[in-house]
Amino acid sequence: CPHAALPASLPTDLARAEVAEVRLAEGPNHCAGRVEVLHAGQWGTVCDDSWDLNDATVVCRQLGCGRAVTAPSRAHFGQGTGQIWLDDTSCTGSEDNLAQCRAHAWGQTNCNHGEDAGVVCSGTDIPEPGPIRLVGGPNRCAGRVEVLHEEQWGSVCHDDWDLNDAQVVCKQLDCGDAVLAPIAAKFGRGLGTIWLDDVNCTGAEAALSECLARPWGDHNCYHGEDASAICSDSGITVSTSVRLVGGPNRCSGRVEVLHKDVWGTVCDDQWDLREAKVVCRQLGCGTALSAPRESKYGEGKGQIWLSDVNCTGTEASLTECEAKPWGDNICNHVEDASVECSEVDIPEEGPVRLVDGPNKCAGRVEVLHENRWGSVCDDNWDMKDAKVVCKQVGCGSPLSALGGARYGRGSDIIWLDDVECNGTEESIFDCQARPWGEHNCYHGEDADVVCAGN
């Protein structure tokens, strides 16, 4: 059927710094079916306007499914439901990801589900090194680690999982450096096989499959122990511009900060509990117990980024404290500063909570008012609002501010709408918003957050 022309828009309009996850639905196997892409936490279809073998080639490559055989149109694999995310997709065929192709802005379409695009690929093509992906996170550079083996995706057990292992994953995915190596199914539990256990990388390997580990499928784990990785290209900045290395857990160790995509240490000149307090808060690690000096957790390598750091103790991030300019110091690594925190600080349950997420630090935001829990609408919801919520529930800094009921729809009242925090408030109740219960939303717009803590 003829369509009125929509104005062309370049790939950058799709906020396509993200890499859209793609899947093939209702086909005979995972390499044939209706094309669906994940955007804003919701799967949607692709309209068949301009859909051809070049577009199908990109989908097949992205899924590790060999070459494109056909590019069926007119809902060949059945009509999808919900959003039609992409229209007039125009790939050259050389792209690595469908979101890199030219198309209209997300959701801008004049189609119906009778025009859903499909793909048939030649079969599973496993390039070397073996495919790997991060799932369940805010984007492709943060999430649960999954590897493809024998044409089946499976997770990795968190036994011995650390930053060296995550570093290999991040490099393999071209996602920058490892920022965190979360354990205990931080981004939700996987399904199916647990492929790897006791992974022990040096950090220099080109692929996770090159690291020492038990044989494929040999483990003593369950999916509550699925390992994750958070990489620097995930867009996670303030919350992960600091890490603790060389300690017994992620809440104790040598302080390292990320600057210009390079991790470096902090000199212990003037280092005390006030600075340690900021680091512990930033990482969602409770209160500061001590601020060891003189490289208690080993000498770092490379850059010494900060010196003469002077915090008041109330800052949300170490980079907000006074200090000498980046890299300006007369220190050596014997003076590397460290921090020991009390671990994750679980405050008394306040009038805000995160529900239906993978852990207590991620989920749908709910607030208590008049002895009744209700959700928050995602209108104007952003990282400033998430920062206040994460701090209020004792979960450190925010990783992402999600909308669209990513963690399911609430069932009761919607209490808040048009929340506008500046990020410094102690509580979401201190932020500007419409009056209690006044909104123009439905539960499909419930707001969610993912925080740095566990």
N, C-alpha and C positions, 0 to 999 in steps of 0.2 A: 504494500500500500504506500502511496506517496506520503512524504513527510515534509512539513515546513522546515526549512533549514534552521539549525541552531547555530549561534555564533561559535566559531572555532576557538578553543582555548588550549594553551600549551600545557604540557605535563606538570609544570610547576603549579598550576592552579589546583591540582589534586592534593595539595599539601604533601606532594609525593616525595618529600624527603623520606617518608615512610616507604617500606617495601610491602606491598599488599600481599597477604597470604592468599593463596588460590587453591581451589579444590574442584574435583569433577564429581558431580552428584548423579545418582540414579542410573549409572552406566553398568556394564557387565563387570568392570574392575576399576581400580583407582586410576587407570590411564585412559578412560573414556567416560564421557558423561556431560551433563549440563555444567557450564562454567559458572563458578560462584567465587566471589572475592570478599574478603573480610575488610570492613571499613567501620570505624567508630564502634568497634565491638560487635558488629552485626554483619551476618552473611547476606549477600545480595547477588543478583544475577547480572548478566551482561547482555545488552540488546544486540541483535544480529545485524543492525545497520552497519554497512562497510566491513562486516566480519568476513575474514578470508584466511587462507593458509598461512600467511605471514603472522597473523595474530595467534593462530593455533600453534604455530612453531614455538612462539615464546612461552605459551602455557605448558606445552610438552617439555620444553627445556627446563622450565622452572620446577616442574614436578619430578624431574629425573625419569621421564617416560619416553625417551627416544625422540624420533622425528614425528611430525604431524602427518597423518594419513588423510584425514578429511576435516572440514570445518562446518559441520551441519548447522543449519539455521532453523527457524520456525519451531522452536521447542521440541526438537527431535527426541530429546531425552525427557520429555515431560515439562510441564510449566512449573516454574519456581513460585515461591510466595514471598511476600514482603518487598523489600527495596529492589529496584533495578538501579544498580550503582553506576554502571558505565554505558555510554552510548557513543556511536561513531568512533569506536576504537580503531586506531590506525598505527600498527606496528610496522617497522621495517623488516622485522624477523631476526634482527641481531641483538635485540634487548634481552637482558637477563630476567626481567620481571615485567609483568603486565602493566604495573603502575608507571613504568618508564615510557610507555607508549603515549602518543598523542591521543587525546579524547576530550570530551566535555567534562566540566567540573563534576565532582561526585554527586550523583542523584539527579543531575540535569538531563532529562530525557523526555522524549515524546513517544515512548514505546509502551507496550503491555507485555505480559508474560507469555503471550503466544509467539513472541519474537525472541525468546531466550536463546542465546548462542550455545553451541556445543562444540566438543573437540573429541576426535579419536586419534590416539597416539599409537606408535608402533609397538610400544611395550616398555618395560622398565629398563632404562639405560643407566647403569650405575657408574658414574665417572670416578676416577681415582683422584684424590683420596675419597673415601666413602662419604656420601652426603651426611650432613648434620644440620640441625635446625634448632631454633629456640622458640618454644610455643607457650601460650598462656600469658605472655607479658604484654606491655604496652605497645611494643613494636618488635621487629625481627631481631633486634640486637639486645634483647633481654627476655629471659623466660626459662622454662624447663628445657634441659638439654635432651634432645632425641637424636638417635643415630639410625641410619638405614642399613639393615643387614638381611640378606636373603629375602629381599623385596618387602620387608616389614619394618615399620618404624617402632623403635622401643626406647625406653628411658635408660638413665645411668644412675646407679646407686651412689649415695653420698659418702660411703666409707672412704676415708682418706682424701675426700674431695677438697681442693684448696685453690688459691688464686693461680697457681702454676697451671692447673688443669683448665681453669676458666680462661686463662690467657691464650692457651692453644685454641680453644673453641672460638674466642673472639677474633683471633688472627685468621683462622680458617674461614670465618664468615665475613672477613673484611669489615669488622665492626669496631676497629680500634683496639684499645687495651682493656683488660679485665679490670673492673671496678669492684665488684663483689662476687663471691662464689657461694650463693645461698644454698643451704641444705634443707632437709625436712620438707620437701614439696612446697617451697615458698610460692611457686606459681601454679599450685594445684597438682593433683595426682594424675600421673599418666595412666593409660590403659594398655593392656596387652603385655608384651614381653619386656623384661628388664634385661637389656643386652650386656651391659658392662658393670663391673664391680671392681673395687680396689684399684681404681685408675691412679697412676702415679706418673705424671708428666714432669719434665724438667722446666717446661715453659718455652723451650726452643724448638719443639717439634712443629712440623708443618700441618699435621692433622692429628686429631684425637686417636685415630686408629694406629698411629705410630707409637703411642705411649704404652708403657708397661701396664698390664691389666690381667685379670683372670680371663680364661677362654670365653668366647662369645656365649652368653646365656648362663654362665656358671656364676651363681651369686647366692647370698643368704639374706636377701633383702625383701622389702615389700614397698609398694608405691608411696607410702608415707615418707620414704627415704629418698625420693627422687631428687637428683642434683640439678642446680640451676646455674646460670651465668648472667651477669649484668655487665655489659660492655660500655665503653665510653661514648660510642656513637649512638647509644640508645636515647641520647638527648637528656640523660639524667646528669644534671650538672651540680648544683649546690649540694644536693644530698650525698653525692658520691665524689666530691672534689677532695675528700679526705678518706684515708683508710688506715687500718692498723695492721702491721706486718710482723711476722716472726714471733707472735705471741701464742698462747695456748688456745685462743678462740678469737672470733672477729672483734671482740670488745676489749682486747688488751694487746699491746704491741707497740712497735716503732711507728711513729706518726709519719705518714707520707701524704703529700698533697699533689693534685694534678694541675699542671699549668702548661699551656701550649702542647697539650697531648702527651706530656712527659711527666712521669711520676718522680718526685724528689722528696728529700727529707726536710726536717725542721731543726734548726740549731737550738740548743738548750739554753742559750743566753736569755735570762729573765723568765725562763719557762717555769710555771707553777700551777697550782690547782685551778686557778681561774681559766687558764687556757685549756687545761684538761677537761674542765666542766663543759666548755663549748664543744669540744670534740665528741665527748660522750653523748651530749644532747643531740648533736648533728647526726650521729650514727644510730640513734634510738637505743643506746646502750646504758640508760639509767644515769646514775650519779658518778662523779669522778672519785675514785678511791685514792689514787696517787698519781704523781706526775714525775716518773723516774727520769733522771738525766744520764748523761755519759753512756749512751748506747746500750742500755740494759738489755734490749732485745736484738742486739747485733748491730753492726755497722751497715748502713745502707750503701748504695753505689750511685754514681752519677751525680746529678744536681743536688745541691742543698738550696732549696727554694726560699725558705723563710728564716729570718733571724730577728732577734729582739721583738718577738711577738708580745703584744700587750693587750689582753682582753679585759673587759670589765666582768665577764662571766655571764652576761645577759644576751650576748650575740647568738644569732641562729646558725652562724657559720664561721669557721676560723678565718676565712678570707675577709670577714667584716671587721676583724680586729686590726689595731694599729700594728705596723711592722715596717721593717726596712723594705725598699723596693725588691721585687722578685729577683733572686739570685745575687743580691748585694750582701756579702758577708765575708768575714775572715775566719770562718769556722772550718773544721774538718769533721769527717764522719764519726770520730770518737765522741763528738758532742751531740750526736743525734738524740732528739727528744722522744720520749715515749709517754704512753697513757695507760692506766688501768682503770676500767669502769666496772660498775656493779653488775654488769650484764643488763639484759632487757628489763626495764623498769615497768612493772604493771601497776598503774595507779588504781585507786578505787574507781569502780565504774562510774563515770560522771554522766551528765545528761546528754552525752553523745556516744555513739557506738558504731562499729563497722560490722556488718552482718553478711552472711552467705558468701564470704570470700574464702580463699585458701588458708588464711590464718587470721589472727586477731588484728593484724595491721593492714588488711586489705579487705575491701567489701563495699556494700551499699551503705551510704551515710544515713543514720537515723538519729533523731533528736527526741528528747523527752520533754513534753510540755503538758501541763494539766494531767500528770500521771498517765500519759498516753504516748507511746512511741509512734513517730511518723517519719516519712522520708523528706528529702530535699530535692527540689526541681533543679535540673541541670542548666536552666537559663542563666547565662553569664558565669557559669561555674568554671573556675580556672585554678592555676597553681597557687595563687595567693590564698584562695579559699581552702585548698587542700593542705597548704602549709599550716594553717591554723588548726584544722581538724587533726592532722597527724601529731602536732605538738600536744593538743588537748588530750589525745588518747595515749600519749606516752610512746609514740612509735617513730620518733625522729623526724626526719625531713621527708617531704613528699617525693615520690617517684613519678606519679602521674595523676592527673585529675580527669576522670573519665565521666562520660555521660551515657545516655541511651540505655540505662538499666543494665550495664555490663554484667553486674552480679545478680541479675534477677529483679523482678518487679516487687515493690512493697505491696502490702495488702490492705493497709489501713489509710489513715489520713496523710495528706501531703502538707507538712507544717510550714516549710519555708520556700520562698521563690525569690529570684533576682538577688541572691546573696552577693554582696560586694565587700569582701575583706581587703584590707591593705597588706595583710600578711604579718602584722606585728601584734594583733590582738591575742589575748590569752584564751579566748573562747569564741566559738562561732556565734554565740549569742551577743557578742560585742560588735559584730559586723553589721553593716547596713543591710536591710532586707525589707521585703513587703511585710505588712502586719501578719501575725500568726494565722495560718490557715488560708490566707488570701493568695490565690495563684491562678494561672491559666494553663495548667499542665495536666498530664495523666501519668500513670506509673511507668510508662515506657520512657519517660524522661527523668527517671530517678538518677541522682548524682552518686558517683562512686569515687573512691580514692585508693591508691596503692602507696603505702609508706615504706621507708627504708628499713624499719625494724621488723622483727619477727613476732 
